[in-house]
Amino acid sequence: MTALCSWLWLWSQMAAVVSHICRLNVFFLFVDMARGQQKIQSQQKNAKKQAEQKKKQGHDQKAAAKAALIYTCTVCRTQMPDPKTFKQHFESKHPKTPLPPELADVQA
């Protein structure tokens, strides 16, 4: 009879432990789901904030000006925005140097 009682007692203790573990797993499952939702919301909020900051920052004039300088003088490496300015520069700064072929047909 004592062996049966000890088995019943052990069985009830194991059932309590299993029940407790199951409750903990369910709790952590809900915590992970809530954190996942918070993470998504946080990422969306951060993306919106970054877009607003970028919009406030505006246009970078230095970068735009540098991108517009596409012609480079072969003699002094000065950059110019258009072929007309390039030809004027070449004629005034380098009069003894022959004109490059790309500037031959440009109207100054």
N, CA, C and O atoms as a MOPAC input file, in Angstrom:
PM7 MOZYME 1SCF
protein

 N      0.81900 1    -1.19300 1     0.00000 1
 C      0.00000 1     0.00000 1     0.00000 1
 C      0.85900 1     1.25200 1     0.00000 1
 O      0.51000 1     2.23200 1    -0.65800 1
 N      1.96600 1     1.24400 1     0.71700 1
 C      2.82500 1     2.41800 1     0.74300 1
 C      3.46400 1     2.67200 1    -0.62100 1
 O      3.68200 1     3.82200 1    -1.00200 1
 N      3.76000 1     1.61200 1    -1.34600 1
 C      4.33400 1     1.78700 1    -2.67700 1
 C      3.32700 1     2.47200 1    -3.58700 1
 O      3.69200 1     3.34100 1    -4.37900 1
 N      2.06700 1     2.08600 1    -3.47600 1
 C      1.01200 1     2.70600 1    -4.28200 1
 C      0.85000 1     4.16500 1    -3.90300 1
 O      0.68600 1     5.00800 1    -4.78500 1
 N      0.88900 1     4.48800 1    -2.62600 1
 C      0.76800 1     5.87800 1    -2.17800 1
 C      1.93900 1     6.71000 1    -2.67400 1
 O      1.76300 1     7.84800 1    -3.11000 1
 N      3.12900 1     6.13900 1    -2.60600 1
 C      4.28300 1     6.91000 1    -3.06900 1
 C      4.22300 1     7.13500 1    -4.57900 1
 O      4.63400 1     8.18500 1    -5.07100 1
 N      3.70800 1     6.14300 1    -5.31200 1
 C      3.55100 1     6.32900 1    -6.75800 1
 C      2.50100 1     7.39000 1    -7.05600 1
 O      2.69000 1     8.21800 1    -7.94800 1
 N      1.41100 1     7.37100 1    -6.32700 1
 C      0.37200 1     8.38100 1    -6.53800 1
 C      0.88600 1     9.77800 1    -6.19800 1
 O      0.61400 1    10.75100 1    -6.90200 1
 N      1.63300 1     9.84700 1    -5.10500 1
 C      2.18600 1    11.15000 1    -4.71800 1
 C      3.16400 1    11.65200 1    -5.78500 1
 O      3.12500 1    12.82300 1    -6.16200 1
 N      4.04700 1    10.76000 1    -6.27300 1
 C      5.00700 1    11.12900 1    -7.31100 1
 C      4.27800 1    11.53900 1    -8.59000 1
 O      4.66300 1    12.51400 1    -9.23500 1
 N      3.24800 1    10.81900 1    -8.95300 1
 C      2.46000 1    11.13800 1   -10.15400 1
 C      1.81700 1    12.52300 1   -10.02200 1
 O      1.82200 1    13.28500 1   -10.98800 1
 N      1.27600 1    12.86200 1    -8.87900 1
 C      0.64200 1    14.15900 1    -8.68900 1
 C      1.68400 1    15.28000 1    -8.75200 1
 O      1.40900 1    16.35900 1    -9.27800 1
 N      2.87300 1    15.02100 1    -8.21600 1
 C      3.93300 1    16.02800 1    -8.27400 1
 C      4.39100 1    16.26100 1    -9.71800 1
 O      4.61600 1    17.40100 1   -10.12300 1
 N      4.52500 1    15.19300 1   -10.48300 1
 C      4.92200 1    15.32500 1   -11.88000 1
 C      3.86100 1    16.06300 1   -12.68000 1
 O      4.18000 1    16.88700 1   -13.53700 1
 N      2.60000 1    15.76600 1   -12.39600 1
 C      1.51000 1    16.43900 1   -13.09500 1
 C      1.52700 1    17.93200 1   -12.77900 1
 O      1.26800 1    18.75000 1   -13.66200 1
 N      1.82500 1    18.29800 1   -11.54000 1
 C      1.88500 1    19.70900 1   -11.15600 1
 C      3.04200 1    20.41600 1   -11.87800 1
 O      2.89500 1    21.54600 1   -12.34500 1
 N      4.17600 1    19.74400 1   -11.96200 1
 C      5.33900 1    20.33000 1   -12.63800 1
 C      5.04600 1    20.51300 1   -14.12400 1
 O      5.33800 1    21.57000 1   -14.68300 1
 N      4.47600 1    19.49900 1   -14.76800 1
 C      4.13700 1    19.58900 1   -16.18900 1
 C      3.13500 1    20.70800 1   -16.42000 1
 O      3.26400 1    21.46600 1   -17.38100 1
 N      2.14600 1    20.82000 1   -15.55800 1
 C      1.14200 1    21.87100 1   -15.68400 1
 C      1.79900 1    23.24600 1   -15.56500 1
 O      1.48200 1    24.16200 1   -16.32400 1
 N      2.70800 1    23.38000 1   -14.61400 1
 C      3.40300 1    24.65100 1   -14.41100 1
 C      4.24800 1    25.00100 1   -15.64100 1
 O      4.25400 1    26.14900 1   -16.08400 1
 N      4.95500 1    24.02000 1   -16.18700 1
 C      5.78700 1    24.24900 1   -17.37700 1
 C      4.91600 1    24.67000 1   -18.54800 1
 O      5.28300 1    25.57900 1   -19.29300 1
 N      3.77700 1    24.03100 1   -18.72300 1
 C      2.87000 1    24.38700 1   -19.82400 1
 C      2.39600 1    25.83400 1   -19.66800 1
 O      2.33800 1    26.57500 1   -20.64900 1
 N      2.06000 1    26.23500 1   -18.45300 1
 C      1.62500 1    27.62300 1   -18.24100 1
 C      2.74600 1    28.60100 1   -18.55600 1
 O      2.50300 1    29.65700 1   -19.14000 1
 N      3.97700 1    28.25600 1   -18.17300 1
 C      5.11000 1    29.13100 1   -18.47400 1
 C      5.33400 1    29.24000 1   -19.97700 1
 O      5.59800 1    30.33100 1   -20.48100 1
 N      5.23300 1    28.13200 1   -20.69500 1
 C      5.41300 1    28.16400 1   -22.14800 1
 C      4.36700 1    29.04500 1   -22.81200 1
 O      4.68900 1    29.80400 1   -23.72700 1
 N      3.14000 1    28.95600 1   -22.37200 1
 C      2.08000 1    29.79000 1   -22.92900 1
 C      2.35800 1    31.24800 1   -22.61300 1
 O      2.15800 1    32.11100 1   -23.46700 1
 N      2.81700 1    31.54000 1   -21.39600 1
 C      3.12800 1    32.91700 1   -21.00900 1
 C      4.22700 1    33.47800 1   -21.90800 1
 O      4.10000 1    34.58300 1   -22.43600 1
 N      5.31900 1    32.70300 1   -22.08200 1
 C      6.41500 1    33.18900 1   -22.91100 1
 C      6.01100 1    33.30100 1   -24.37200 1
 O      6.51500 1    34.16900 1   -25.08500 1
 N      5.12500 1    32.45200 1   -24.82300 1
 C      4.63100 1    32.54200 1   -26.18400 1
 C      3.91500 1    33.87400 1   -26.39300 1
 O      4.12800 1    34.53100 1   -27.41200 1
 N      3.07500 1    34.28000 1   -25.45300 1
 C      2.36500 1    35.54900 1   -25.57100 1
 C      3.31300 1    36.73300 1   -25.43000 1
 O      3.12100 1    37.75300 1   -26.09100 1
 N      4.32000 1    36.61800 1   -24.59300 1
 C      5.29700 1    37.69300 1   -24.43100 1
 C      6.05200 1    37.88900 1   -25.74700 1
 O      6.24600 1    39.02400 1   -26.18400 1
 N      6.48100 1    36.78700 1   -26.38400 1
 C      7.18700 1    36.88500 1   -27.65500 1
 C      6.30200 1    37.49900 1   -28.72900 1
 O      6.77000 1    38.30900 1   -29.53000 1
 N      5.03300 1    37.12400 1   -28.75400 1
 C      4.12800 1    37.68400 1   -29.75600 1
 C      3.95300 1    39.17900 1   -29.53500 1
 O      3.95500 1    39.95100 1   -30.49300 1
 N      3.80200 1    39.59000 1   -28.29400 1
 C      3.63000 1    41.01100 1   -28.00200 1
 C      4.89800 1    41.76200 1   -28.37200 1
 O      4.81600 1    42.84900 1   -28.94400 1
 N      6.05500 1    41.22200 1   -28.06700 1
 C      7.31500 1    41.89100 1   -28.39900 1
 C      7.48800 1    41.98100 1   -29.90800 1
 O      7.99600 1    42.98000 1   -30.41700 1
 N      7.07100 1    40.94900 1   -30.62100 1
 C      7.14300 1    40.98200 1   -32.08100 1
 C      6.30200 1    42.10700 1   -32.64600 1
 O      6.72700 1    42.81200 1   -33.56100 1
 N      5.10600 1    42.27500 1   -32.09800 1
 C      4.22700 1    43.36400 1   -32.54700 1
 C      4.84400 1    44.71500 1   -32.19600 1
 O      4.80800 1    45.64600 1   -33.00100 1
 N      5.40600 1    44.81900 1   -30.99800 1
 C      6.06300 1    46.07300 1   -30.59900 1
 C      7.24500 1    46.36300 1   -31.51700 1
 O      7.48900 1    47.51800 1   -31.86700 1
 N      7.96800 1    45.34000 1   -31.90400 1
 C      9.12200 1    45.51000 1   -32.77500 1
 C      8.67700 1    46.04900 1   -34.13500 1
 O      9.29800 1    46.96700 1   -34.67200 1
 N      7.62700 1    45.49600 1   -34.68200 1
 C      7.10500 1    45.96200 1   -35.97100 1
 C      6.64800 1    47.40300 1   -35.87100 1
 O      6.94700 1    48.21800 1   -36.74400 1
 N      5.91700 1    47.72000 1   -34.80300 1
 C      5.44800 1    49.09400 1   -34.62100 1
 C      6.62200 1    50.05300 1   -34.45300 1
 O      6.60400 1    51.16200 1   -34.98600 1
 N      7.63200 1    49.63000 1   -33.71800 1
 C      8.81200 1    50.46000 1   -33.51500 1
 C      9.54800 1    50.69200 1   -34.83200 1
 O     10.01400 1    51.80200 1   -35.09200 1
 N      9.65500 1    49.66800 1   -35.65500 1
 C     10.31400 1    49.81200 1   -36.95300 1
 C      9.54000 1    50.76300 1   -37.85900 1
 O     10.14200 1    51.57500 1   -38.56200 1
 N      8.21500 1    50.67100 1   -37.84900 1
 C      7.39100 1    51.56700 1   -38.66500 1
 C      7.53100 1    53.00900 1   -38.18500 1
 O      7.64900 1    53.93300 1   -38.99000 1
 N      7.51700 1    53.18800 1   -36.87800 1
 C      7.65400 1    54.52700 1   -36.30400 1
 C      9.02100 1    55.11600 1   -36.64600 1
 O      9.13000 1    56.29600 1   -36.97800 1
 N     10.05600 1    54.29100 1   -36.56300 1
 C     11.40500 1    54.74000 1   -36.88400 1
 C     11.53600 1    55.09500 1   -38.36500 1
 O     12.18300 1    56.08700 1   -38.70300 1
 N     10.93900 1    54.30700 1   -39.24500 1
 C     10.99500 1    54.59400 1   -40.67900 1
 C     10.29400 1    55.91800 1   -40.98800 1
 O     10.77200 1    56.70800 1   -41.80200 1
 N      9.16700 1    56.15000 1   -40.33600 1
 C      8.43800 1    57.41100 1   -40.53400 1
 C      9.27100 1    58.59200 1   -40.04100 1
 O      9.33100 1    59.63500 1   -40.69300 1
 N      9.91200 1    58.42100 1   -38.88500 1
 C     10.75100 1    59.47700 1   -38.32100 1
 C     11.94200 1    59.77100 1   -39.24000 1
 O     12.28400 1    60.93300 1   -39.45600 1
 N     12.56900 1    58.72900 1   -39.77800 1
 C     13.69600 1    58.90500 1   -40.69100 1
 C     13.27200 1    59.64500 1   -41.95800 1
 O     14.00100 1    60.50900 1   -42.44700 1
 N     12.09100 1    59.30900 1   -42.49300 1
 C     11.59300 1    59.97100 1   -43.69900 1
 C     11.33100 1    61.44900 1   -43.43400 1
 O     11.64500 1    62.29600 1   -44.27000 1
 N     10.75900 1    61.76200 1   -42.27800 1
 C     10.50300 1    63.16400 1   -41.93500 1
 C     11.81100 1    63.93000 1   -41.77600 1
 O     11.91500 1    65.07900 1   -42.20500 1
 N     12.80500 1    63.30200 1   -41.16300 1
 C     14.10700 1    63.95200 1   -40.98800 1
 C     14.77100 1    64.21300 1   -42.33000 1
 O     15.37100 1    65.26600 1   -42.54200 1
 N     14.66100 1    63.25200 1   -43.22900 1
 C     15.25500 1    63.40800 1   -44.54800 1
 C     14.55600 1    64.52200 1   -45.32000 1
 O     15.19100 1    65.28100 1   -46.05100 1
 N     13.25400 1    64.60600 1   -45.14700 1
 C     12.48100 1    65.64600 1   -45.81200 1
 C     12.86600 1    67.02600 1   -45.27800 1
 O     12.96900 1    67.97900 1   -46.05000 1
 N     13.07900 1    67.14200 1   -43.97100 1
 C     13.46500 1    68.40900 1   -43.35400 1
 C     14.85600 1    68.83700 1   -43.79200 1
 O     15.13900 1    70.02800 1   -43.92300 1
 N     15.72600 1    67.84700 1   -44.01700 1
 C     17.10400 1    68.13500 1   -44.37600 1
 C     17.18300 1    68.88300 1   -45.70000 1
 O     18.05600 1    69.73000 1   -45.88700 1
 N     16.29100 1    68.57600 1   -46.60000 1
 C     16.23100 1    69.30300 1   -47.85700 1
 C     17.25600 1    68.86100 1   -48.86800 1
 O     17.80600 1    67.76100 1   -48.80000 1
 N     17.49700 1    69.75400 1   -49.81200 1
 C     18.35900 1    69.48700 1   -50.95200 1
 C     19.79800 1    69.87500 1   -50.62800 1
 O     20.04900 1    70.96000 1   -50.10200 1
 N     20.72100 1    69.01000 1   -50.93500 1
 C     22.13200 1    69.28900 1   -50.69600 1
 C     22.69900 1    70.01700 1   -51.91100 1
 O     22.92300 1    69.41100 1   -52.95900 1
 N     22.92800 1    71.31000 1   -51.76500 1
 C     23.35000 1    72.12800 1   -52.89800 1
 C     24.77700 1    71.82200 1   -53.32900 1
 O     25.08700 1    71.87400 1   -54.52000 1
 N     25.64000 1    71.50800 1   -52.39000 1
 C     27.02400 1    71.20200 1   -52.75700 1
 C     27.10200 1    69.94200 1   -53.62100 1
 O     27.82800 1    69.90700 1   -54.61500 1
 N     26.36600 1    68.93100 1   -53.24200 1
 C     26.38400 1    67.67900 1   -54.00000 1
 C     25.78900 1    67.88600 1   -55.38700 1
 O     26.29300 1    67.33600 1   -56.36600 1
 N     24.72100 1    68.67400 1   -55.47900 1
 C     24.10100 1    68.93900 1   -56.77800 1
 C     25.04200 1    69.73900 1   -57.67400 1
 O     25.14200 1    69.46900 1   -58.87000 1
 N     25.72500 1    70.71600 1   -57.10200 1
 C     26.66400 1    71.52200 1   -57.87800 1
 C     27.84100 1    70.68200 1   -58.37100 1
 O     28.29500 1    70.83800 1   -59.50500 1
 N     28.32300 1    69.80000 1   -57.51600 1
 C     29.44000 1    68.95000 1   -57.89700 1
 C     29.03100 1    67.97100 1   -59.00300 1
 O     29.82600 1    67.67300 1   -59.89400 1
 N     27.81500 1    67.48000 1   -58.94500 1
 C     27.32800 1    66.55500 1   -59.96700 1
 C     27.14800 1    67.26400 1   -61.30600 1
 O     27.25200 1    66.63800 1   -62.36100 1
 N     26.87900 1    68.56500 1   -61.26700 1
 C     26.66500 1    69.32300 1   -62.50000 1
 C     27.97500 1    69.61500 1   -63.22700 1
 O     27.95300 1    69.91600 1   -64.42100 1
 N     29.10300 1    69.53500 1   -62.54700 1
 C     30.39500 1    69.81900 1   -63.16900 1
 C     30.88600 1    68.57900 1   -63.90200 1
 O     31.54700 1    67.71600 1   -63.32500 1
 N     30.54600 1    68.50800 1   -65.19900 1
 C     30.85800 1    67.28200 1   -65.93700 1
 C     32.01800 1    67.43000 1   -66.91100 1
 O     32.57400 1    66.42600 1   -67.35500 1
 N     32.39900 1    68.66900 1   -67.25600 1
 C     33.52700 1    68.87700 1   -68.16200 1
 C     34.77400 1    69.23800 1   -67.35900 1
 O     34.72000 1    70.08700 1   -66.47000 1
 N     35.89200 1    68.59200 1   -67.67300 1
 C     37.14500 1    68.82800 1   -66.96100 1
 C     38.20700 1    69.27300 1   -67.95000 1
 O     38.42200 1    68.64200 1   -68.98500 1
 N     38.86600 1    70.37100 1   -67.61000 1
 C     39.94000 1    70.88800 1   -68.44400 1
 C     41.10700 1    69.90600 1   -68.39900 1
 O     41.52100 1    69.46300 1   -67.32800 1
 N     41.62800 1    69.57600 1   -69.57700 1
 C     42.72800 1    68.60300 1   -69.64500 1
 C     44.05200 1    69.19300 1   -69.19700 1
 O     44.97900 1    68.45500 1   -68.86600 1
 N     44.15100 1    70.51900 1   -69.18200 1
 C     45.40400 1    71.16600 1   -68.80800 1
 C     45.47800 1    71.39600 1   -67.29600 1
 O     46.43600 1    70.97800 1   -66.64600 1
 N     44.45300 1    72.07100 1   -66.73600 1
 C     44.51200 1    72.44500 1   -65.32200 1
 C     43.53800 1    71.66800 1   -64.42300 1
 O     43.50400 1    71.89900 1   -63.21500 1
 N     42.76600 1    70.77400 1   -64.98400 1
 C     41.81700 1    69.92700 1   -64.25100 1
 C     40.68800 1    70.70900 1   -63.56700 1
 O     40.09100 1    70.23100 1   -62.60300 1
 N     40.40500 1    71.90400 1   -64.07000 1
 C     39.26600 1    72.66600 1   -63.55600 1
 C     37.99300 1    72.07800 1   -64.14700 1
 O     37.97400 1    71.67300 1   -65.31000 1
 N     36.93900 1    72.03200 1   -63.35600 1
 C     35.67700 1    71.45200 1   -63.81800 1
 C     34.69500 1    72.55000 1   -64.18800 1
 O     34.60400 1    73.57600 1   -63.51300 1
 N     33.95800 1    72.31800 1   -65.27800 1
 C     32.95800 1    73.26300 1   -65.77200 1
 C     31.63500 1    72.55000 1   -66.01600 1
 O     31.60900 1    71.34700 1   -66.27700 1
 N     30.51400 1    73.31100 1   -65.92900 1
 C     29.20300 1    72.67000 1   -66.07100 1
 C     28.76300 1    72.44100 1   -67.51200 1
 O     27.99200 1    71.51600 1   -67.77100 1
 N     29.23200 1    73.25900 1   -68.46300 1
 C     28.75700 1    73.10900 1   -69.84900 1
 C     29.89200 1    73.37500 1   -70.83500 1
 O     30.91400 1    73.95300 1   -70.46500 1
 N     29.71600 1    72.95400 1   -72.09500 1
 C     30.79900 1    73.10500 1   -73.07400 1
 C     31.10700 1    74.56700 1   -73.43200 1
 O     32.24800 1    74.89300 1   -73.75700 1
 N     30.10400 1    75.44300 1   -73.37500 1
 C     30.33400 1    76.85600 1   -73.69100 1
 C     31.30200 1    77.48100 1   -72.67200 1
 O     32.24700 1    78.17100 1   -73.05500 1
 N     31.06700 1    77.24200 1   -71.40900 1
 C     31.95200 1    77.74500 1   -70.35600 1
 C     33.33400 1    77.11000 1   -70.48200 1
 O     34.35500 1    77.76400 1   -70.26700 1
 N     33.35000 1    75.83600 1   -70.83200 1
 C     34.61400 1    75.12600 1   -70.99300 1
 C     35.44700 1    75.76900 1   -72.10500 1
 O     36.65300 1    75.96300 1   -71.94900 1
 N     34.80300 1    76.09800 1   -73.22300 1
 C     35.52000 1    76.71200 1   -74.34300 1
 C     36.03200 1    78.10400 1   -73.94100 1
 O     37.17300 1    78.45400 1   -74.24300 1
 N     35.20200 1    78.88500 1   -73.27000 1
 C     35.62900 1    80.22200 1   -72.83000 1
 C     36.83300 1    80.11400 1   -71.87900 1
 O     37.78900 1    80.88200 1   -71.98100 1
 N     36.76500 1    79.16800 1   -70.97600 1
 C     37.87000 1    78.94000 1   -70.04300 1
 C     39.13600 1    78.58000 1   -70.82000 1
 O     40.20600 1    79.13700 1   -70.57600 1
 N     39.00100 1    77.65300 1   -71.74400 1
 C     40.17300 1    77.17300 1   -72.47800 1
 C     40.81000 1    78.28700 1   -73.28800 1
 O     42.03500 1    78.39900 1   -73.33000 1
 N     39.98400 1    79.12100 1   -73.94000 1
 C     40.51300 1    80.21400 1   -74.75800 1
 C     41.17700 1    81.30000 1   -73.90800 1
 O     42.16700 1    81.89400 1   -74.33500 1
 N     40.64600 1    81.56500 1   -72.71300 1
 C     41.21200 1    82.62700 1   -71.87600 1
 C     42.40100 1    82.14400 1   -71.03200 1
 O     43.36400 1    82.89100 1   -70.86000 1
 N     42.35600 1    80.94400 1   -70.51400 1
 C     43.40600 1    80.46000 1   -69.60700 1
 C     44.53700 1    79.72400 1   -70.32500 1
 O     45.67100 1    79.71600 1   -69.84700 1
 N     44.23900 1    79.11200 1   -71.45400 1
 C     45.24400 1    78.30900 1   -72.16400 1
 C     45.25800 1    78.68500 1   -73.65500 1
 O     44.97700 1    77.83900 1   -74.50400 1
 N     45.58200 1    79.94900 1   -73.98100 1
 C     45.49800 1    80.37500 1   -75.38400 1
 C     46.53300 1    79.71200 1   -76.29000 1
 O     46.28000 1    79.57700 1   -77.48700 1
 N     47.67300 1    79.29900 1   -75.77800 1
 C     48.71700 1    78.70300 1   -76.60100 1
 C     48.48900 1    77.21300 1   -76.84900 1
 O     49.07100 1    76.63800 1   -77.76900 1
 N     47.65500 1    76.60000 1   -76.04300 1
 C     47.37000 1    75.16100 1   -76.16600 1
 C     46.29500 1    74.95600 1   -77.22500 1
 O     45.30700 1    75.69000 1   -77.24200 1
 N     46.46200 1    73.97900 1   -78.10700 1
 C     45.42300 1    73.73500 1   -79.12100 1
 C     44.10900 1    73.27900 1   -78.46400 1
 O     44.09700 1    72.58700 1   -77.44600 1
 N     43.01200 1    73.70100 1   -79.09500 1
 C     41.67100 1    73.39500 1   -78.57900 1
 C     41.39900 1    71.89200 1   -78.67000 1
 O     41.71300 1    71.27700 1   -79.68900 1
 N     40.83300 1    71.29800 1   -77.64300 1
 C     40.47400 1    69.87900 1   -77.73100 1
 C     39.40500 1    69.66500 1   -78.80800 1
 O     38.62700 1    70.57800 1   -79.08200 1
 N     39.35100 1    68.48400 1   -79.42200 1
 C     38.40100 1    68.24000 1   -80.52300 1
 C     36.93400 1    68.36500 1   -80.08900 1
 O     36.09100 1    68.72800 1   -80.90900 1
 N     36.61300 1    68.07800 1   -78.84400 1
 C     35.21100 1    68.18400 1   -78.40200 1
 C     34.73500 1    69.61900 1   -78.31200 1
 O     33.53000 1    69.86200 1   -78.24300 1
 N     35.66800 1    70.59400 1   -78.31100 1
 C     35.29300 1    72.00800 1   -78.22400 1
 C     35.34800 1    72.72300 1   -79.57600 1
 O     35.03300 1    73.91100 1   -79.65300 1
 N     35.73800 1    72.03100 1   -80.62500 1
 C     35.91400 1    72.66200 1   -81.92500 1
 C     34.60300 1    73.22700 1   -82.48400 1
 O     34.60600 1    74.32100 1   -83.04900 1
 N     33.50300 1    72.52200 1   -82.34200 1
 C     32.23600 1    72.97300 1   -82.91500 1
 C     31.31900 1    73.69700 1   -81.92100 1
 O     30.16800 1    73.97400 1   -82.26100 1
 N     31.77700 1    74.00500 1   -80.73000 1
 C     30.96600 1    74.67700 1   -79.69900 1
 C     30.99300 1    76.18700 1   -79.95500 1
 O     32.05500 1    76.76900 1   -80.17700 1
 N     29.81100 1    76.81300 1   -79.92300 1
 C     29.68300 1    78.27700 1   -80.08300 1
 C     29.90500 1    78.95100 1   -78.73500 1
 O     29.21800 1    78.63500 1   -77.76300 1
 N     30.85900 1    79.87700 1   -78.66900 1
 C     31.13500 1    80.55900 1   -77.40900 1
 C     30.34300 1    81.84800 1   -77.27700 1
 O     30.46200 1    82.54500 1   -76.26900 1

